[in-house]
Structure formats: structure tokens, C-alpha cells
Amino acid sequence: MNKLPLITILAFLLFAVGVNANVDIVESSVYVEGKTTDSPLSGSFTINNTGIEDLSITFSEYKLTNGTEELYITSLSTITLDNGSSQNVDFSVVVPNQKLPGLYIGTLKATSNETTPSIATIEININVTPTYSVSTNPASEMNLGVASLNSTHTRTFSITNTGNDDITNIFFDFVSEKSGFNLQANNSNFTLAFNTTETIQFNITIPATHSTGNLTLGNVRLLSDSPGFNNVNLFNIKAEVGGGLIIEDLDVFLTTRIKRGSDGILRSDSGSDTDVYDGRKLNFDEEDVGPESEIRFNFNIENTFTDREDIDIDDISVKITIEEIDDGDDIEEESKEFDLDSDSNEDVDIRFKIPLSVDPGLYNIIIEVQGEDDNGNEHTAQMSLKIDIDKEARDVIVSKASLFPKTVKCSGTSTLTATIKNIGKRLEKEAMIGITNSDLNINVIKGNIQLEDDAFDFDNEFTKKITINVDRNLGAGTYPIIVKSYLQEEIVWDTKTADLVVESCSQTQEEEPEVTEETDETETVETGPEVEGEETTESEEIPVLGPTTTTEVPLTKKPGFWVAIIALNIIIIGGAAFFVVKLVGKKQ
């Protein structure tokens, strides 16, 4: 029998089988470990194409099990492998928050797209480790409300195991910056099973010596034997601890901005609110708080510790803050510090001036009283109020009328700066400014000025400067320069006066012999040209003509005098010598 054909057939079959075994996964298994908080958990493996053809490979059998619990492999899609190439394949497993801990195992299958598909498998091991977490109600803060020193309070809260394993040997503790607190819970040394809730009742005692005011007393913490889950903050406890410092009484008084009435008299209106309590919106009856109003807060601060307790409170201060009233910024005022013996009180006044530039609206007022007793405990009292700022519909004022210098002696120069400002609610398109003094020959009018209604706009105000030159012949005295604002022509709205003081010249003059003075007169007052715009604008100064003096010069000080004298002496001496020579010659 010829054995060659049989050997050829067997070799062909072996080759065919070898060709089909084209897919190979290098690793036999993959192990990944993590907590539910690390989800998704990720791993990878390497797959080879050992054949001579390009392959398309798909994956299946994604399920991983741990008893009755299941997880699933995700993020795997069909891949293409060139012949003789390898590829790293990434996969992930999403672990839900409360998935039970343990080892989840499954076999992942890779299948080629050949006529006779080749298959490779790999074991996937996902070890989910315990995750410990809880939630409480209240979630972050419990408020005891009004409490007193040396008092005990009973409260309840619920706690839920939101992790994926039981929490064992649970205790509760209270942590505070101050010592002396005592917290006792009705349940301790217990196990909080996975996904269960317990209601806890506890008592907390506030020490007899402690700070007072609206305080965070401390926080409740959980202690347990569960690995990595110990000394866990649950929620804070707050209380309005009475005693110590209190605001026994508060009255608030209003004085509106000073205005000049139609009769020319300056006056302001006033109002008061003597029924002030925490959370109140201040009410001054018919009077409104507006720009540059003054608010006076009159406090009565009391130390409520009794003489028997004998606790003094020192370095007490009262601070008032009006929030965001100054173009978004706060303004605040604070009293001087003072001390209070036990069972004593003190009246404190704090004055506030509302900014001239302010937007109408409702603003928060925060009042804080703070001091410290002899034991180092801090005592505070707080109050919150609201204040409503209103404006008139139209209000263009003279916000500035100033001279520099204010006093001129004999003669000199002074600069007047005058500003008008719109503190009303509407845009003004025809505002005017007027500056006058007949004695100084000043009569300046500038009209058609547009003033924006936005209190913080650059064009909300207008400034004019003039230079005043005072002549020495102007009589000594006070010269009132009147600055007026107009809503429009002939409607004067506000007036301010800047007084220029002119002092007399010295009456004694030193005299020299043979000296006379002649003085050239100039204009007594010159007003510089108008300067429009902001205060930084410089005005052109007009020079003042000083006195001109002529002096009679003595003959001996005139040019050539001594030259003439010397020449005359030479002539006289020469003539005398000639006369003597002649006389001697005749005698001989």
C-alpha cells in the first residue's frame, strides 16, 4: 500500500487545525480590587492573533457572580487584529454604591469571525472591599434653640448605614473646644447593619461656665471597630446660650440730610424707632432714610450674671455693619471698649452716616456685641435688622463748595471748587450751576448739564473751578461766594456758601531818605476762565499786577559822578601848579 497519500492527508488536517487556533489571550486571569467609591473598577489583558489572516474579535459572557450577587463587565466592543499582531484590551466594571463586598468571578470569552471561529477565555476576578458610610437626620446641624448655662437638653436623631457592610461596636462622643460637656446616648456598643436605620436619643449638658451667645457648641462623632471608620463627624450642635451679655434695649433715631428750605433756612427732619427687636425693618413713621442721613443707635447693654455668680465681662465692644450699601461694600462702626461688672448695664451710642452716593433699596444691618469674662469665656449677643433707603424723585445738590486757601492777606490768589451732584431717582438733562459774588465781580453760570441717575456713575456729578485774584486795594473782610444748583433754568434747588476771608495789609511801612513810591493800580479782582469737568481739571490763573515803585537816586550814586570829580580835581591842581611856576619865574 502506498503510504504517501495518507501522510499527506494527515499533514493537511494538522495544518488546518493549526490555522483555526488563531486567537490567544496571554493572561489566564485578571484580578482587580476596590471599593464602591472607586467605581468603575478597571482592568486589562492582552490578546494575540497568531494566524495568517486579519481577524475581527467579539466578546461575550460579561456576568460576574458572588453567590446571588452579580456585577457586569462594560466598555468592551469588537476589535480588529491584523495577522500576527497583539492588542491590549481595557475593560471596566461598575460597582453600585451598596453592592455587597466579596469576590465576583466570571469567564470572559473572545471569539473570532472565521468560518470555524477560534475561541479564547480569561477569568475575571473583581474583589469589592467594604465601604463604610452613614447619613443622619439632621444632616449637618442640630439647633437646641434658646438654652441656658448649666442646663441639660434631650434630643433625637436617626442614623442610616449607607455603605455596603455592617458597622460594628458603635459609640457616640461629643467634641468641643470647651471642656465640661456631657453627652449620653440611649444606645451604644451596637452593630448598625447594612442598609438599616437606628433612632438615637441623647442628653447633652451645657457647663455652668461657658461662653454665651449664638454658638456652635461642638459636634457629635461616631466611633466604631470597623476598619478605617472611626472618629467620624456626624453633625454640629448649636444653641442660643443665654446669660452673659444681652441687648437689653435698643432705640434708633434718624436725622435727615440738612437742606435749605424755600425760606432760605437750613433744616433737617427727624424720626425715631423705639420698638426695635431682632429681625425688624426700621420704621421712622413718615420720615425716609436717604443719602447722607444720620442714624443713631442707642443701646443698653447688660451683664446678666448675678452678684452671687460674680462674673465680670471685660473689653466689651458693639459693632454695627450695614451690608453692601457702599457700591457693594459694607460700612461699619464700632464702639469704644468698656467693662461691665456682674448685674450692671451701660448705655452705648453709635452713629452712622448713610453715604451720599447710595442706591435705593433694602439693606441688612448686623449688630454684634462681644466681650470676655475672667475665665476666658467669650460672651456675645447678636441682632439683625433691615433698613430701607429711599430717594426723592428729583434732587440736585451742591455737594461741594470749598476755597483754597480760605484766607488771603492783603493780596493773593484763591481757588474755588464747586460740585453739583444728582442724588435723585431720575436722569437730569438741564441741570445748572451758578457761582456769584458782586464784590468780587464773580458771576458764573453753566447750564445744560446732564447728570446720570446712577449714584456711582462718573457723570453723576459736575465740578467747576474758578481762580480768584485779590487786589491789595480790596477792603478787608469776609466775602461769601454763593454756589447754587438748578434743576433747570430759574429753578434753584440747593445753595452753599464758601467764605473768602481777606485780611488787611500792614499799616507800617519802612521809609528811606530820598525815596518816594508811586503805585500803578490794577483790577481789584480777576476771575479765572471757567473750567468744566472733574476736580482734577486745572484752571488758568490770571496774574495779579503788583505795585510799581520809582526811586529818586542821590547825585553821588549817579553814573559818572566820581569820574567828573576826579577830572575837576586834576584841572584845579594842574592850574594851581601852572600859576605857581609862572609866579616863581617872574621873581627870578
Phi, psi and omega in degrees: 000139180278115184274349185297313179299322181295317179296322179297317180297316180296320179296320179297318180295319178297320178297318180297318179295318179299322180295324183290333181277065188263342183255130182217129173260126187296310183278147174274335180204161176230137179239127179229136181232143178179171178266168177298329179289346177271356186300144358282147176274141188236149176211179180204162175210170182245133179240140183244147167255105184266003182268194183250005180238153173291143184233149169250127188239131177246160182241151179208178182063066185273347189283136174241140185231151173219090189066237179270353180276146184227149169227164183225139175284137180233177174061033172247129179228172181298137178239159176244131180239124173292156181300135178075012183251168178233160177211139175274128184248124177263145174219165178218159180227121177278125180250113179301158186306317186250030176291131183300143178290159179143180181264120180256124187237144174200164179247117180271134183249135174246128185233134179275170181260023180287167177301317170249095188301144171259146186233139173227148181230159176213141179272127179255125180241117177245115179259108179272118182268161183298140173238125183250127177201156179221161169232152181231159172229109010290156188283316187225343185209136173240129181251121179283347183081212180285129182220163178237164177295149178058042179236152181247138184231138180251129179219165176232155172210159178250147180228131183240134176280108182257008177273204182239015179209164179291146175254125190251152174053061184275135170231163175238146181222160177238127184244128181217155176291335180257144179275169174102354179283149179225118178241127179233123180258151181280353181220124179210165182054048181234167178254129176259104185294157177307129174063034176237165183232140175236144173259127185246133172250138180218157173247138176229134181249128176273129183299159179289331177247104183203162175296157178237166181118193178276099194237154163266112186286324182163198180223150177274133181237153178255132174245142180206171176267354183292134186304128176074007182231080183214148179059052185261125176292131178258301180198159177272155173244125179243160178200152170266089185279116182280174184092173181074236182270136172222155170271097184292323181204149176215123172241142182237132184239141183246135168232119184283169180300139179292129180231153175268122181282177180297338178273002179086000183267134176281132179205162174225161178259163182219159178201172181210155174230107183254014179236057186267130177219167184301130179090357185283146167270122184300139184227118180249037180058240186273354182269139180254146173275123182229189179304135177065019170288151177254132179245127177246122178260120179251108184259150162242109182260132186235140169266111187273356175296139183281164176299328179292320177290328173053054177245112177272150177240127187243167176053045181280137174224151177243124181239135177241132178235128169257118190278132168059027183274340184257077181054043179093349179262154177280155166236146183214154175225148182224141180284167169289155180285148178211166181244151176228124171289165177302142178057044177224169182217168183212136173272135182227131176250134172229129182251140179236141171245122178294135181302150176293322175267107183207145176270142175293151179151182183260128183236148179274139174244125179248125180247129180229125175248134186214138176203178183222136180272181185292343180267004180085006178278138180270137179237130184225157171218140182232155174208142177241132179230174174228148178226136182257121179261127181236161178228156172285156181299316178229130183197097177249115187248162168271104184274343181206135172212099187224151179242143172217119352285166180278338183236133177238129180261122176067295176206160180156194185231141174225148180248128177262129174246123182232134182229134170249149188218142178267109176249017176268186185270345187241160176291134177251125183254346185232034179292157180221157172232137179231139180227122186219148164194116186291323181295329180263006181058038178257124175208089184246128177230130175230122184241184179054044178267129177263126180239121181292152180277344177288118186299337185252010178282146179302326183263026176279346180220164181224134183239137175231140176239141172226149179256131183246119177257123185258126179276152182294340181276354178289134182296147178294148180154185179253127184244105180285123176259120187264126176248128182237145171252146181234137170290323173196180186305131177072005176248088179286132183248320183213153183220139171223154182237136173243122184267121174264121181262123177250120179266151184287158175284161178293140185272344183260130178236133176290136180247139175246146179297144177061030178239131175233154180240139171234131185248128174272128181274148175230182179296140184290326181220135173234132178258127181295163179296154181295142177236118182259148175117210186277171184295338181289347181290130180270142176267149177284126181272140177259123184295148176263132180282122178277166180294143178258130185243133173246142185232132176282121185270131178300155182300320183294343182258003180280149180300136176085357183298310184287331174299317179294320180297316180297315180300320180295319179297320179297317181296317182294313181296318179297318180296320180296316180298318180297321181295318181295316180300317181296318183293319180293322181296323181291325181290329179285000000 
